[in-house]
Amino acid sequence: MISRTTPSGFALVPVVWLLAAILVSSATAQSKDTRRASELAGMKAQDWHVKGWLNSNPVQLKDLLGKVVLVRWWTAGCPFCLATAPSLNEFYEQYHSRGLEVIGFYHHKSGEPLGPERVHRLAKQLGFKFPIAIDYD
């Protein structure tokens, strides 16, 4: 095999082979994910048993039949959760009347005990108007 090097002496051919292997591996993983998604499409979702709804009546899966549902797990102190909250609220306000349901699940990751009142305060601070429940599991 002929190998070319850069001016710094870095071999290009092994890098090209490595990139090719990564691309093939990625395509294989994507096709497995696509197959799995195809297998799940059309299947009935398992019912959930969620306690601790903060700002709504309990939401059951049967209530969501025929709707587009966005489930958002979030936690305290998550910079991504904080950064996306305004857009998520806007998305909910804009599309809820057209059949979009947004469900928020608080996922506790702190070493401190879980306090539902703290979660409620956080949800209020983030301006969440959509149903929020605590994911105790």
N, CA, C and O atoms as CSV, one atom per row, in Angstrom:
chain,resi,resn,atom,element,x,y,z
A,1,MET,N,N,0.850,-1.173,0.000
A,1,MET,CA,C,0.000,0.000,0.000
A,1,MET,C,C,0.893,1.233,0.000
A,1,MET,O,O,1.876,1.307,0.737
A,2,ILE,N,N,0.534,2.193,-0.836
A,2,ILE,CA,C,1.279,3.438,-0.914
A,2,ILE,C,C,0.679,4.390,0.098
A,2,ILE,O,O,-0.539,4.547,0.175
A,3,SER,N,N,1.521,5.007,0.855
A,3,SER,CA,C,1.049,5.926,1.880
A,3,SER,C,C,1.624,7.302,1.614
A,3,SER,O,O,2.828,7.447,1.405
A,4,ARG,N,N,0.789,8.292,1.620
A,4,ARG,CA,C,1.243,9.665,1.462
A,4,ARG,C,C,1.290,10.305,2.830
A,4,ARG,O,O,0.554,9.932,3.743
A,5,THR,N,N,2.148,11.250,2.946
A,5,THR,CA,C,2.243,11.947,4.228
A,5,THR,C,C,2.046,13.429,4.009
A,5,THR,O,O,2.269,13.949,2.916
A,6,THR,N,N,1.632,14.089,5.044
A,6,THR,CA,C,1.507,15.544,5.027
A,6,THR,C,C,2.888,16.118,5.272
A,6,THR,O,O,3.809,15.375,5.611
A,7,PRO,N,N,3.057,17.420,5.110
A,7,PRO,CA,C,4.367,18.028,5.385
A,7,PRO,C,C,4.868,17.737,6.796
A,7,PRO,O,O,6.077,17.736,7.027
A,8,SER,N,N,3.973,17.492,7.734
A,8,SER,CA,C,4.406,17.198,9.099
A,8,SER,C,C,4.720,15.723,9.291
A,8,SER,O,O,5.102,15.306,10.384
A,9,GLY,N,N,4.560,14.918,8.219
A,9,GLY,CA,C,4.878,13.502,8.309
A,9,GLY,C,C,3.699,12.626,8.690
A,9,GLY,O,O,3.884,11.435,8.940
A,10,PHE,N,N,2.514,13.166,8.743
A,10,PHE,CA,C,1.315,12.428,9.140
A,10,PHE,C,C,0.838,11.569,7.974
A,10,PHE,O,O,0.651,12.088,6.873
A,11,ALA,N,N,0.638,10.287,8.184
A,11,ALA,CA,C,0.217,9.381,7.114
A,11,ALA,C,C,-1.264,9.560,6.821
A,11,ALA,O,O,-2.088,9.501,7.735
A,12,LEU,N,N,-1.616,9.781,5.543
A,12,LEU,CA,C,-2.994,10.034,5.152
A,12,LEU,C,C,-3.797,8.762,4.900
A,12,LEU,O,O,-4.983,8.723,5.227
A,13,VAL,N,N,-3.195,7.726,4.336
A,13,VAL,CA,C,-3.950,6.524,3.969
A,13,VAL,C,C,-4.608,5.864,5.180
A,13,VAL,O,O,-5.794,5.541,5.113
A,14,PRO,N,N,-3.888,5.651,6.286
A,14,PRO,CA,C,-4.574,5.057,7.443
A,14,PRO,C,C,-5.741,5.915,7.937
A,14,PRO,O,O,-6.746,5.377,8.403
A,15,VAL,N,N,-5.620,7.224,7.842
A,15,VAL,CA,C,-6.696,8.109,8.271
A,15,VAL,C,C,-7.908,7.926,7.361
A,15,VAL,O,O,-9.043,7.894,7.838
A,16,VAL,N,N,-7.674,7.806,6.062
A,16,VAL,CA,C,-8.770,7.597,5.120
A,16,VAL,C,C,-9.472,6.286,5.426
A,16,VAL,O,O,-10.702,6.232,5.432
A,17,TRP,N,N,-8.705,5.217,5.683
A,17,TRP,CA,C,-9.315,3.921,6.015
A,17,TRP,C,C,-10.102,4.003,7.318
A,17,TRP,O,O,-11.180,3.421,7.430
A,18,LEU,N,N,-9.573,4.717,8.295
A,18,LEU,CA,C,-10.268,4.886,9.570
A,18,LEU,C,C,-11.590,5.626,9.372
A,18,LEU,O,O,-12.615,5.233,9.929
A,19,LEU,N,N,-11.562,6.696,8.579
A,19,LEU,CA,C,-12.796,7.433,8.311
A,19,LEU,C,C,-13.809,6.572,7.578
A,19,LEU,O,O,-15.001,6.625,7.879
A,20,ALA,N,N,-13.349,5.777,6.618
A,20,ALA,CA,C,-14.249,4.883,5.887
A,20,ALA,C,C,-14.885,3.868,6.836
A,20,ALA,O,O,-16.080,3.592,6.736
A,21,ALA,N,N,-14.093,3.312,7.755
A,21,ALA,CA,C,-14.615,2.342,8.716
A,21,ALA,C,C,-15.662,2.978,9.624
A,21,ALA,O,O,-16.676,2.357,9.941
A,22,ILE,N,N,-15.417,4.203,10.035
A,22,ILE,CA,C,-16.371,4.911,10.895
A,22,ILE,C,C,-17.677,5.156,10.144
A,22,ILE,O,O,-18.758,4.962,10.700
A,23,LEU,N,N,-17.582,5.577,8.892
A,23,LEU,CA,C,-18.789,5.839,8.105
A,23,LEU,C,C,-19.600,4.572,7.887
A,23,LEU,O,O,-20.827,4.602,7.986
A,24,VAL,N,N,-18.932,3.451,7.591
A,24,VAL,CA,C,-19.632,2.184,7.387
A,24,VAL,C,C,-20.298,1.750,8.686
A,24,VAL,O,O,-21.447,1.308,8.684
A,25,SER,N,N,-19.573,1.877,9.797
A,25,SER,CA,C,-20.115,1.510,11.098
A,25,SER,C,C,-21.326,2.365,11.442
A,25,SER,O,O,-22.319,1.854,11.961
A,26,SER,N,N,-21.254,3.651,11.161
A,26,SER,CA,C,-22.356,4.563,11.434
A,26,SER,C,C,-23.575,4.216,10.586
A,26,SER,O,O,-24.701,4.226,11.082
A,27,ALA,N,N,-23.355,3.912,9.315
A,27,ALA,CA,C,-24.469,3.549,8.432
A,27,ALA,C,C,-25.131,2.265,8.901
A,27,ALA,O,O,-26.354,2.136,8.830
A,28,THR,N,N,-24.326,1.303,9.386
A,28,THR,CA,C,-24.882,0.046,9.888
A,28,THR,C,C,-25.729,0.302,11.123
A,28,THR,O,O,-26.818,-0.257,11.254
A,29,ALA,N,N,-25.245,1.139,12.030
A,29,ALA,CA,C,-25.999,1.456,13.243
A,29,ALA,C,C,-27.303,2.166,12.892
A,29,ALA,O,O,-28.345,1.885,13.486
A,30,GLN,N,N,-27.247,3.088,11.924
A,30,GLN,CA,C,-28.456,3.794,11.520
A,30,GLN,C,C,-29.466,2.840,10.908
A,30,GLN,O,O,-30.666,2.957,11.160
A,31,SER,N,N,-28.990,1.896,10.105
A,31,SER,CA,C,-29.940,0.972,9.488
A,31,SER,C,C,-30.575,0.067,10.543
A,31,SER,O,O,-31.742,-0.302,10.408
A,32,LYS,N,N,-29.830,-0.298,11.589
A,32,LYS,CA,C,-30.409,-1.086,12.686
A,32,LYS,C,C,-31.468,-0.264,13.414
A,32,LYS,O,O,-32.537,-0.773,13.750
A,33,ASP,N,N,-31.162,1.019,13.658
A,33,ASP,CA,C,-32.128,1.901,14.312
A,33,ASP,C,C,-33.380,2.070,13.459
A,33,ASP,O,O,-34.495,2.077,13.981
A,34,THR,N,N,-33.195,2.205,12.152
A,34,THR,CA,C,-34.321,2.351,11.245
A,34,THR,C,C,-35.179,1.100,11.240
A,34,THR,O,O,-36.408,1.176,11.252
A,35,ARG,N,N,-34.519,-0.061,11.224
A,35,ARG,CA,C,-35.274,-1.319,11.266
A,35,ARG,C,C,-36.065,-1.420,12.564
A,35,ARG,O,O,-37.233,-1.810,12.552
A,36,ARG,N,N,-35.437,-1.072,13.677
A,36,ARG,CA,C,-36.117,-1.150,14.973
A,36,ARG,C,C,-37.310,-0.200,15.012
A,36,ARG,O,O,-38.378,-0.554,15.510
A,37,ALA,N,N,-37.122,1.000,14.487
A,37,ALA,CA,C,-38.222,1.964,14.450
A,37,ALA,C,C,-39.366,1.438,13.593
A,37,ALA,O,O,-40.534,1.609,13.942
A,38,SER,N,N,-39.038,0.802,12.477
A,38,SER,CA,C,-40.068,0.230,11.605
A,38,SER,C,C,-40.831,-0.876,12.317
A,38,SER,O,O,-42.040,-1.019,12.135
A,39,GLU,N,N,-40.126,-1.662,13.131
A,39,GLU,CA,C,-40.782,-2.737,13.878
A,39,GLU,C,C,-41.756,-2.167,14.912
A,39,GLU,O,O,-42.814,-2.746,15.158
A,40,LEU,N,N,-41.398,-1.043,15.509
A,40,LEU,CA,C,-42.227,-0.451,16.560
A,40,LEU,C,C,-43.383,0.377,16.013
A,40,LEU,O,O,-44.391,0.561,16.695
A,41,ALA,N,N,-43.243,0.878,14.782
A,41,ALA,CA,C,-44.284,1.719,14.189
A,41,ALA,C,C,-45.590,0.933,14.114
A,41,ALA,O,O,-45.626,-0.204,13.645
A,42,GLY,N,N,-46.645,1.558,14.580
A,42,GLY,CA,C,-47.963,0.939,14.519
A,42,GLY,C,C,-48.298,0.074,15.723
A,42,GLY,O,O,-49.441,-0.358,15.879
A,43,MET,N,N,-47.311,-0.183,16.578
A,43,MET,CA,C,-47.588,-0.980,17.773
A,43,MET,C,C,-48.243,-0.098,18.837
A,43,MET,O,O,-47.963,1.097,18.929
A,44,LYS,N,N,-49.099,-0.695,19.617
A,44,LYS,CA,C,-49.739,0.032,20.707
A,44,LYS,C,C,-48.731,0.263,21.824
A,44,LYS,O,O,-48.040,-0.660,22.254
A,45,ALA,N,N,-48.658,1.502,22.286
A,45,ALA,CA,C,-47.741,1.836,23.381
A,45,ALA,C,C,-48.245,1.218,24.679
A,45,ALA,O,O,-49.450,1.109,24.909
A,46,GLN,N,N,-47.304,0.818,25.516
A,46,GLN,CA,C,-47.676,0.294,26.827
A,46,GLN,C,C,-48.163,1.447,27.684
A,46,GLN,O,O,-47.621,2.551,27.618
A,47,ASP,N,N,-49.187,1.192,28.492
A,47,ASP,CA,C,-49.721,2.232,29.356
A,47,ASP,C,C,-48.687,2.600,30.406
A,47,ASP,O,O,-47.877,1.767,30.811
A,48,TRP,N,N,-48.718,3.840,30.840
A,48,TRP,CA,C,-47.805,4.252,31.901
A,48,TRP,C,C,-48.593,4.451,33.185
A,48,TRP,O,O,-49.796,4.711,33.169
A,49,HIS,N,N,-47.894,4.323,34.274
A,49,HIS,CA,C,-48.495,4.503,35.593
A,49,HIS,C,C,-47.674,5.577,36.290
A,49,HIS,O,O,-46.703,5.290,36.991
A,50,VAL,N,N,-48.087,6.806,36.082
A,50,VAL,CA,C,-47.327,7.955,36.549
A,50,VAL,C,C,-48.074,8.624,37.685
A,50,VAL,O,O,-49.278,8.868,37.606
A,51,LYS,N,N,-47.338,8.914,38.734
A,51,LYS,CA,C,-47.901,9.651,39.869
A,51,LYS,C,C,-47.230,11.020,39.904
A,51,LYS,O,O,-46.212,11.232,39.245
A,52,GLY,N,N,-47.776,11.913,40.643
A,52,GLY,CA,C,-47.104,13.183,40.884
A,52,GLY,C,C,-47.268,14.206,39.774
A,52,GLY,O,O,-46.315,14.915,39.453
A,53,TRP,N,N,-48.455,14.302,39.178
A,53,TRP,CA,C,-48.693,15.348,38.183
A,53,TRP,C,C,-48.767,16.687,38.913
A,53,TRP,O,O,-49.491,16.814,39.900
A,54,LEU,N,N,-48.031,17.677,38.440
A,54,LEU,CA,C,-47.899,18.932,39.168
A,54,LEU,C,C,-48.905,19.995,38.765
A,54,LEU,O,O,-49.480,20.659,39.628
A,55,ASN,N,N,-49.124,20.166,37.494
A,55,ASN,CA,C,-49.931,21.304,37.051
A,55,ASN,C,C,-51.071,20.883,36.125
A,55,ASN,O,O,-51.555,21.675,35.316
A,56,SER,N,N,-51.485,19.637,36.257
A,56,SER,CA,C,-52.597,19.150,35.435
A,56,SER,C,C,-53.197,17.924,36.096
A,56,SER,O,O,-52.629,17.360,37.031
A,57,ASN,N,N,-54.337,17.527,35.603
A,57,ASN,CA,C,-54.885,16.237,35.994
A,57,ASN,C,C,-53.982,15.161,35.414
A,57,ASN,O,O,-53.258,15.420,34.453
A,58,PRO,N,N,-54.010,13.960,35.975
A,58,PRO,CA,C,-53.185,12.887,35.410
A,58,PRO,C,C,-53.487,12.673,33.926
A,58,PRO,O,O,-54.646,12.648,33.512
A,59,VAL,N,N,-52.439,12.521,33.147
A,59,VAL,CA,C,-52.577,12.267,31.715
A,59,VAL,C,C,-52.366,10.778,31.487
A,59,VAL,O,O,-51.379,10.200,31.943
A,60,GLN,N,N,-53.295,10.174,30.783
A,60,GLN,CA,C,-53.183,8.757,30.454
A,60,GLN,C,C,-52.945,8.637,28.952
A,60,GLN,O,O,-53.306,9.525,28.180
A,61,LEU,N,N,-52.336,7.534,28.554
A,61,LEU,CA,C,-52.052,7.340,27.136
A,61,LEU,C,C,-53.312,7.380,26.283
A,61,LEU,O,O,-53.284,7.872,25.155
A,62,LYS,N,N,-54.416,6.865,26.813
A,62,LYS,CA,C,-55.663,6.869,26.035
A,62,LYS,C,C,-56.100,8.297,25.709
A,62,LYS,O,O,-56.795,8.521,24.717
A,63,ASP,N,N,-55.694,9.270,26.544
A,63,ASP,CA,C,-56.025,10.676,26.292
A,63,ASP,C,C,-55.234,11.249,25.120
A,63,ASP,O,O,-55.599,12.285,24.565
A,64,LEU,N,N,-54.158,10.577,24.747
A,64,LEU,CA,C,-53.253,11.092,23.727
A,64,LEU,C,C,-53.439,10.436,22.367
A,64,LEU,O,O,-52.740,10.773,21.411
A,65,LEU,N,N,-54.362,9.517,22.280
A,65,LEU,CA,C,-54.595,8.771,21.048
A,65,LEU,C,C,-54.888,9.717,19.885
A,65,LEU,O,O,-55.754,10.587,19.985
A,66,GLY,N,N,-54.171,9.544,18.798
A,66,GLY,CA,C,-54.371,10.347,17.604
A,66,GLY,C,C,-53.669,11.690,17.620
A,66,GLY,O,O,-53.826,12.476,16.685
A,67,LYS,N,N,-52.903,11.971,18.653
A,67,LYS,CA,C,-52.202,13.250,18.754
A,67,LYS,C,C,-50.704,13.036,18.574
A,67,LYS,O,O,-50.187,11.935,18.764
A,68,VAL,N,N,-50.035,14.097,18.209
A,68,VAL,CA,C,-48.581,14.096,18.189
A,68,VAL,C,C,-48.139,14.438,19.604
A,68,VAL,O,O,-48.593,15.424,20.183
A,69,VAL,N,N,-47.252,13.618,20.155
A,69,VAL,CA,C,-46.838,13.803,21.552
A,69,VAL,C,C,-45.325,13.986,21.624
A,69,VAL,O,O,-44.559,13.180,21.095
A,70,LEU,N,N,-44.919,15.045,22.278
A,70,LEU,CA,C,-43.514,15.295,22.532
A,70,LEU,C,C,-43.307,15.105,24.031
A,70,LEU,O,O,-43.895,15.826,24.838
A,71,VAL,N,N,-42.481,14.146,24.401
A,71,VAL,CA,C,-42.174,13.902,25.812
A,71,VAL,C,C,-40.801,14.482,26.082
A,71,VAL,O,O,-39.836,14.164,25.386
A,72,ARG,N,N,-40.712,15.333,27.091
A,72,ARG,CA,C,-39.450,16.003,27.418
A,72,ARG,C,C,-39.069,15.680,28.849
A,72,ARG,O,O,-39.754,16.082,29.790
A,73,TRP,N,N,-37.961,14.945,29.012
A,73,TRP,CA,C,-37.417,14.712,30.347
A,73,TRP,C,C,-36.523,15.890,30.664
A,73,TRP,O,O,-35.781,16.362,29.802
A,74,TRP,N,N,-36.587,16.368,31.898
A,74,TRP,CA,C,-35.755,17.493,32.302
A,74,TRP,C,C,-35.367,17.322,33.759
A,74,TRP,O,O,-35.954,16.519,34.485
A,75,THR,N,N,-34.372,18.087,34.173
A,75,THR,CA,C,-33.889,18.008,35.545
A,75,THR,C,C,-33.363,19.373,35.985
A,75,THR,O,O,-33.091,20.242,35.156
A,76,ALA,N,N,-33.228,19.544,37.264
A,76,ALA,CA,C,-32.714,20.787,37.821
A,76,ALA,C,C,-31.235,20.923,37.482
A,76,ALA,O,O,-30.481,19.952,37.531
A,77,GLY,N,N,-30.838,22.133,37.139
A,77,GLY,CA,C,-29.433,22.408,36.890
A,77,GLY,C,C,-28.923,21.980,35.524
A,77,GLY,O,O,-27.741,22.161,35.234
A,78,CYS,N,N,-29.761,21.429,34.692
A,78,CYS,CA,C,-29.349,21.002,33.357
A,78,CYS,C,C,-29.291,22.231,32.453
A,78,CYS,O,O,-30.323,22.854,32.203
A,79,PRO,N,N,-28.105,22.594,31.956
A,79,PRO,CA,C,-28.021,23.794,31.122
A,79,PRO,C,C,-28.817,23.663,29.823
A,79,PRO,O,O,-29.375,24.648,29.339
A,80,PHE,N,N,-28.875,22.469,29.261
A,80,PHE,CA,C,-29.656,22.262,28.043
A,80,PHE,C,C,-31.142,22.458,28.322
A,80,PHE,O,O,-31.856,23.071,27.529
A,81,CYS,N,N,-31.601,21.933,29.455
A,81,CYS,CA,C,-33.012,22.083,29.825
A,81,CYS,C,C,-33.370,23.559,30.001
A,81,CYS,O,O,-34.421,24.009,29.545
A,82,LEU,N,N,-32.494,24.301,30.660
A,82,LEU,CA,C,-32.737,25.729,30.876
A,82,LEU,C,C,-32.733,26.493,29.555
A,82,LEU,O,O,-33.575,27.363,29.332
A,83,ALA,N,N,-31.785,26.166,28.685
A,83,ALA,CA,C,-31.652,26.884,27.415
A,83,ALA,C,C,-32.817,26.616,26.469
A,83,ALA,O,O,-33.196,27.494,25.695
A,84,THR,N,N,-33.389,25.417,26.521
A,84,THR,CA,C,-34.452,25.067,25.577
A,84,THR,C,C,-35.857,25.342,26.109
A,84,THR,O,O,-36.825,25.271,25.353
A,85,ALA,N,N,-35.979,25.650,27.382
A,85,ALA,CA,C,-37.308,25.866,27.977
A,85,ALA,C,C,-38.128,26.939,27.253
A,85,ALA,O,O,-39.303,26.699,26.974
A,86,PRO,N,N,-37.567,28.103,26.938
A,86,PRO,CA,C,-38.390,29.115,26.248
A,86,PRO,C,C,-38.916,28.626,24.899
A,86,PRO,O,O,-40.072,28.874,24.558
A,87,SER,N,N,-38.086,27.944,24.143
A,87,SER,CA,C,-38.522,27.435,22.840
A,87,SER,C,C,-39.569,26.344,23.002
A,87,SER,O,O,-40.519,26.274,22.223
A,88,LEU,N,N,-39.403,25.505,23.994
A,88,LEU,CA,C,-40.364,24.434,24.235
A,88,LEU,C,C,-41.725,25.016,24.615
A,88,LEU,O,O,-42.763,24.542,24.152
A,89,ASN,N,N,-41.710,26.044,25.462
A,89,ASN,CA,C,-42.958,26.714,25.840
A,89,ASN,C,C,-43.634,27.347,24.625
A,89,ASN,O,O,-44.849,27.237,24.460
A,90,GLU,N,N,-42.858,27.999,23.789
A,90,GLU,CA,C,-43.391,28.639,22.589
A,90,GLU,C,C,-43.962,27.594,21.628
A,90,GLU,O,O,-45.031,27.786,21.048
A,91,PHE,N,N,-43.246,26.503,21.472
A,91,PHE,CA,C,-43.685,25.405,20.612
A,91,PHE,C,C,-45.035,24.876,21.095
A,91,PHE,O,O,-45.951,24.667,20.299
A,92,TYR,N,N,-45.145,24.663,22.405
A,92,TYR,CA,C,-46.397,24.168,22.993
A,92,TYR,C,C,-47.536,25.163,22.762
A,92,TYR,O,O,-48.623,24.780,22.331
A,93,GLU,N,N,-47.282,26.435,23.048
A,93,GLU,CA,C,-48.332,27.446,22.893
A,93,GLU,C,C,-48.785,27.571,21.441
A,93,GLU,O,O,-49.968,27.782,21.174
A,94,GLN,N,N,-47.855,27.444,20.510
A,94,GLN,CA,C,-48.183,27.627,19.102
A,94,GLN,C,C,-48.927,26.434,18.505
A,94,GLN,O,O,-49.799,26.618,17.656
A,95,TYR,N,N,-48.598,25.218,18.935
A,95,TYR,CA,C,-49.136,24.039,18.265
A,95,TYR,C,C,-50.106,23.195,19.094
A,95,TYR,O,O,-50.673,22.238,18.567
A,96,HIS,N,N,-50.310,23.512,20.343
A,96,HIS,CA,C,-51.209,22.715,21.174
A,96,HIS,C,C,-52.635,22.711,20.605
A,96,HIS,O,O,-53.298,21.673,20.600
A,97,SER,N,N,-53.092,23.838,20.140
A,97,SER,CA,C,-54.453,23.918,19.604
A,97,SER,C,C,-54.617,23.107,18.317
A,97,SER,O,O,-55.739,22.844,17.885
A,98,ARG,N,N,-53.487,22.709,17.701
A,98,ARG,CA,C,-53.537,21.922,16.463
A,98,ARG,C,C,-53.265,20.438,16.720
A,98,ARG,O,O,-53.065,19.666,15.782
A,99,GLY,N,N,-53.260,20.039,18.016
A,99,GLY,CA,C,-53.154,18.613,18.332
A,99,GLY,C,C,-51.839,18.165,18.936
A,99,GLY,O,O,-51.677,16.981,19.229
A,100,LEU,N,N,-50.903,19.065,19.130
A,100,LEU,CA,C,-49.632,18.688,19.757
A,100,LEU,C,C,-49.800,18.633,21.266
A,100,LEU,O,O,-50.329,19.562,21.875
A,101,GLU,N,N,-49.353,17.557,21.854
A,101,GLU,CA,C,-49.312,17.459,23.314
A,101,GLU,C,C,-47.845,17.405,23.731
A,101,GLU,O,O,-47.059,16.630,23.185
A,102,VAL,N,N,-47.497,18.220,24.684
A,102,VAL,CA,C,-46.158,18.194,25.268
A,102,VAL,C,C,-46.333,17.711,26.694
A,102,VAL,O,O,-47.159,18.235,27.441
A,103,ILE,N,N,-45.557,16.717,27.063
A,103,ILE,CA,C,-45.585,16.172,28.417
A,103,ILE,C,C,-44.176,16.301,28.975
A,103,ILE,O,O,-43.213,15.860,28.348
A,104,GLY,N,N,-44.056,16.896,30.132
A,104,GLY,CA,C,-42.757,17.037,30.775
A,104,GLY,C,C,-42.623,16.060,31.934
A,104,GLY,O,O,-43.512,15.949,32.778
A,105,PHE,N,N,-41.509,15.362,31.961
A,105,PHE,CA,C,-41.213,14.460,33.074
A,105,PHE,C,C,-39.941,14.948,33.756
A,105,PHE,O,O,-38.879,15.021,33.138
A,106,TYR,N,N,-40.063,15.278,35.032
A,106,TYR,CA,C,-38.894,15.660,35.800
A,106,TYR,C,C,-38.165,14.385,36.199
A,106,TYR,O,O,-38.748,13.474,36.786
A,107,HIS,N,N,-36.883,14.339,35.869
A,107,HIS,CA,C,-36.041,13.183,36.189
A,107,HIS,C,C,-34.991,13.636,37.201
A,107,HIS,O,O,-34.091,14.403,36.861
A,108,HIS,N,N,-35.102,13.173,38.421
A,108,HIS,CA,C,-34.232,13.619,39.512
A,108,HIS,C,C,-32.858,12.984,39.409
A,108,HIS,O,O,-32.734,11.760,39.363
A,109,LYS,N,N,-31.828,13.816,39.373
A,109,LYS,CA,C,-30.453,13.303,39.277
A,109,LYS,C,C,-29.583,13.779,40.434
A,109,LYS,O,O,-28.410,13.418,40.517
A,110,SER,N,N,-30.133,14.563,41.298
A,110,SER,CA,C,-29.375,15.118,42.410
A,110,SER,C,C,-29.230,14.101,43.540
A,110,SER,O,O,-30.048,13.191,43.678
A,111,GLY,N,N,-28.194,14.264,44.335
A,111,GLY,CA,C,-28.015,13.425,45.513
A,111,GLY,C,C,-28.931,13.831,46.654
A,111,GLY,O,O,-29.099,13.084,47.618
A,112,GLU,N,N,-29.520,15.011,46.547
A,112,GLU,CA,C,-30.454,15.492,47.562
A,112,GLU,C,C,-31.779,14.733,47.445
A,112,GLU,O,O,-32.113,14.226,46.374
A,113,PRO,N,N,-32.528,14.656,48.542
A,113,PRO,CA,C,-33.848,14.019,48.459
A,113,PRO,C,C,-34.750,14.757,47.462
A,113,PRO,O,O,-34.661,15.975,47.307
A,114,LEU,N,N,-35.592,14.014,46.811
A,114,LEU,CA,C,-36.524,14.586,45.839
A,114,LEU,C,C,-37.658,15.282,46.559
A,114,LEU,O,O,-38.366,14.672,47.359
A,115,GLY,N,N,-37.829,16.555,46.273
A,115,GLY,CA,C,-38.909,17.329,46.867
A,115,GLY,C,C,-39.870,17.812,45.795
A,115,GLY,O,O,-39.517,18.683,45.000
A,116,PRO,N,N,-41.079,17.262,45.759
A,116,PRO,CA,C,-42.037,17.678,44.721
A,116,PRO,C,C,-42.296,19.184,44.699
A,116,PRO,O,O,-42.520,19.756,43.632
A,117,GLU,N,N,-42.266,19.832,45.866
A,117,GLU,CA,C,-42.498,21.280,45.896
A,117,GLU,C,C,-41.379,22.030,45.177
A,117,GLU,O,O,-41.629,23.061,44.553
A,118,ARG,N,N,-40.156,21.525,45.258
A,118,ARG,CA,C,-39.028,22.138,44.536
A,118,ARG,C,C,-39.210,21.965,43.022
A,118,ARG,O,O,-38.949,22.885,42.247
A,119,VAL,N,N,-39.654,20.790,42.622
A,119,VAL,CA,C,-39.895,20.533,41.203
A,119,VAL,C,C,-40.983,21.470,40.693
A,119,VAL,O,O,-40.873,22.010,39.592
A,120,HIS,N,N,-42.030,21.666,41.485
A,120,HIS,CA,C,-43.111,22.572,41.104
A,120,HIS,C,C,-42.581,23.999,40.922
A,120,HIS,O,O,-42.934,24.677,39.957
A,121,ARG,N,N,-41.738,24.448,41.848
A,121,ARG,CA,C,-41.143,25.787,41.738
A,121,ARG,C,C,-40.292,25.902,40.472
A,121,ARG,O,O,-40.358,26.909,39.768
A,122,LEU,N,N,-39.490,24.867,40.182
A,122,LEU,CA,C,-38.645,24.883,38.985
A,122,LEU,C,C,-39.495,24.948,37.719
A,122,LEU,O,O,-39.177,25.697,36.795
A,123,ALA,N,N,-40.565,24.172,37.674
A,123,ALA,CA,C,-41.450,24.171,36.507
A,123,ALA,C,C,-42.081,25.552,36.323
A,123,ALA,O,O,-42.231,26.019,35.194
A,124,LYS,N,N,-42.450,26.207,37.424
A,124,LYS,CA,C,-43.011,27.556,37.348
A,124,LYS,C,C,-41.968,28.546,36.852
A,124,LYS,O,O,-42.266,29.403,36.020
A,125,GLN,N,N,-40.733,28.429,37.367
A,125,GLN,CA,C,-39.656,29.327,36.934
A,125,GLN,C,C,-39.390,29.189,35.437
A,125,GLN,O,O,-39.095,30.171,34.757
A,126,LEU,N,N,-39.497,27.969,34.936
A,126,LEU,CA,C,-39.261,27.729,33.516
A,126,LEU,C,C,-40.479,28.083,32.669
A,126,LEU,O,O,-40.404,28.095,31.441
A,127,GLY,N,N,-41.610,28.371,33.335
A,127,GLY,CA,C,-42.807,28.796,32.632
A,127,GLY,C,C,-43.562,27.677,31.948
A,127,GLY,O,O,-44.342,27.931,31.031
A,128,PHE,N,N,-43.347,26.443,32.376
A,128,PHE,CA,C,-44.021,25.312,31.743
A,128,PHE,C,C,-45.520,25.376,31.977
A,128,PHE,O,O,-45.975,25.418,33.120
A,129,LYS,N,N,-46.279,25.385,30.904
A,129,LYS,CA,C,-47.735,25.392,30.977
A,129,LYS,C,C,-48.307,24.011,30.653
A,129,LYS,O,O,-49.465,23.724,30.955
A,130,PHE,N,N,-47.498,23.174,30.046
A,130,PHE,CA,C,-47.935,21.829,29.677
A,130,PHE,C,C,-47.844,20.913,30.894
A,130,PHE,O,O,-47.200,21.255,31.885
A,131,PRO,N,N,-48.491,19.742,30.819
A,131,PRO,CA,C,-48.492,18.828,31.966
A,131,PRO,C,C,-47.076,18.383,32.351
A,131,PRO,O,O,-46.261,18.031,31.499
A,132,ILE,N,N,-46.818,18.411,33.639
A,132,ILE,CA,C,-45.529,18.003,34.194
A,132,ILE,C,C,-45.785,16.921,35.236
A,132,ILE,O,O,-46.672,17.050,36.080
A,133,ALA,N,N,-45.003,15.864,35.166
A,133,ALA,CA,C,-45.064,14.797,36.164
A,133,ALA,C,C,-43.634,14.505,36.622
A,133,ALA,O,O,-42.659,14.844,35.952
A,134,ILE,N,N,-43.550,13.879,37.764
A,134,ILE,CA,C,-42.236,13.482,38.292
A,134,ILE,C,C,-41.992,12.024,37.931
A,134,ILE,O,O,-42.829,11.157,38.181
A,135,ASP,N,N,-40.842,11.777,37.345
A,135,ASP,CA,C,-40.417,10.410,37.002
A,135,ASP,C,C,-39.671,9.863,38.222
A,135,ASP,O,O,-38.479,10.117,38.393
A,136,TYR,N,N,-40.368,9.123,39.050
A,136,TYR,CA,C,-39.762,8.591,40.266
A,136,TYR,C,C,-38.852,7.393,39.987
A,136,TYR,O,O,-38.027,7.029,40.825
A,137,ASP,N,N,-39.002,6.792,38.829
A,137,ASP,CA,C,-38.169,5.642,38.492
A,137,ASP,C,C,-36.957,6.049,37.711
A,137,ASP,O,O,-36.145,5.199,37.345
